[in-house]
Amino acid sequence: MSGSTLKTLREVLLDFSTLAAPSVPFIAERLYRDMEGLKASVHLEKWPKEDARLIDERLLRDMEWVRHIVSSGLCLLYTSPSPRD
């Protein structure tokens, strides 16, 4: 892997460990230490900040449509009579 690929992977894993820390503290701590985070613990890190330039508005609209379709399908599934009835 190239240097920039490894740098990106490290950054992603450090951010992931920070976000995962409240749910899986021991796993997050291990990952953070393996990635050689700068603080004594992942629990001392600040939350990652969003980069508005990376938000894909079209993707967000498409996902909203997908969620609507899936929700409608689930609604039909749970409100229609079972074939065994």
C-alpha positions as CSV (number, residue, x, y, z in Angstrom):
1,M,0.0,0.0,0.0
2,S,1.1,3.5,-0.7
3,G,1.9,6.0,2.1
4,S,-1.2,8.1,1.4
5,T,-3.4,4.9,1.5
6,L,-1.9,4.0,4.9
7,K,-2.3,7.5,6.2
8,T,-6.0,7.6,5.2
9,L,-6.6,4.1,6.7
10,R,-5.1,5.2,9.9
11,E,-7.2,8.3,10.1
12,V,-10.4,6.4,9.4
13,L,-9.6,3.8,12.0
14,L,-8.7,6.4,14.6
15,D,-12.0,8.3,13.9
16,F,-13.9,5.0,14.0
17,S,-12.4,4.1,17.3
18,T,-13.5,7.4,18.7
19,L,-17.0,7.0,17.5
20,A,-17.2,3.4,18.6
21,A,-15.8,4.0,22.1
22,P,-19.2,4.6,23.9
23,S,-20.6,1.4,22.5
24,V,-17.6,-1.0,22.6
25,P,-15.0,0.7,24.9
26,F,-12.5,-2.1,25.2
27,I,-12.4,-2.8,21.4
28,A,-12.2,0.9,20.6
29,E,-9.4,1.4,23.1
30,R,-7.4,-1.5,21.6
31,L,-7.8,-0.2,18.1
32,Y,-6.9,3.3,19.2
33,R,-3.7,2.0,20.8
34,D,-2.8,-0.2,17.9
35,M,-3.2,2.8,15.6
36,E,-0.9,4.8,18.0
37,G,-3.4,7.5,18.9
38,L,-1.9,10.7,20.3
39,K,-3.7,10.7,23.7
40,A,-3.5,8.3,26.6
41,S,-6.9,6.9,25.8
42,V,-9.5,7.0,23.0
43,H,-11.9,8.3,25.6
44,L,-9.9,11.6,25.9
45,E,-10.3,12.3,22.2
46,K,-12.7,14.9,20.8
47,W,-15.4,13.8,18.3
48,P,-14.4,14.1,14.7
49,K,-15.7,17.1,12.9
50,E,-17.7,16.8,9.6
51,D,-16.3,18.2,6.4
52,A,-19.3,19.8,4.6
53,R,-17.4,19.6,1.3
54,L,-17.6,15.8,1.4
55,I,-21.4,15.7,1.9
56,D,-23.0,14.3,-1.3
57,E,-26.5,15.9,-1.5
58,R,-27.6,13.6,-4.4
59,L,-26.6,10.5,-2.4
60,L,-28.6,11.8,0.6
61,R,-31.7,12.3,-1.6
62,D,-31.2,8.8,-3.1
63,M,-30.9,7.2,0.3
64,E,-34.0,9.0,1.5
65,W,-35.9,7.5,-1.4
66,V,-34.5,4.0,-0.7
67,R,-35.5,4.2,3.0
68,H,-39.0,5.2,1.9
69,I,-39.3,2.2,-0.5
70,V,-38.0,-0.2,2.2
71,S,-40.3,1.3,4.8
72,S,-43.3,0.9,2.5
73,G,-42.4,-2.7,1.7
74,L,-42.0,-3.5,5.4
75,C,-45.4,-1.8,6.1
76,L,-47.0,-4.0,3.5
77,L,-45.3,-7.1,4.9
78,Y,-46.5,-6.5,8.4
79,T,-50.0,-5.4,7.6
80,S,-50.9,-8.0,5.0
81,P,-52.4,-11.3,6.1
82,S,-50.0,-14.2,6.4
83,P,-50.4,-16.9,3.7
84,R,-50.8,-19.4,6.5
85,D,-53.9,-17.6,7.9
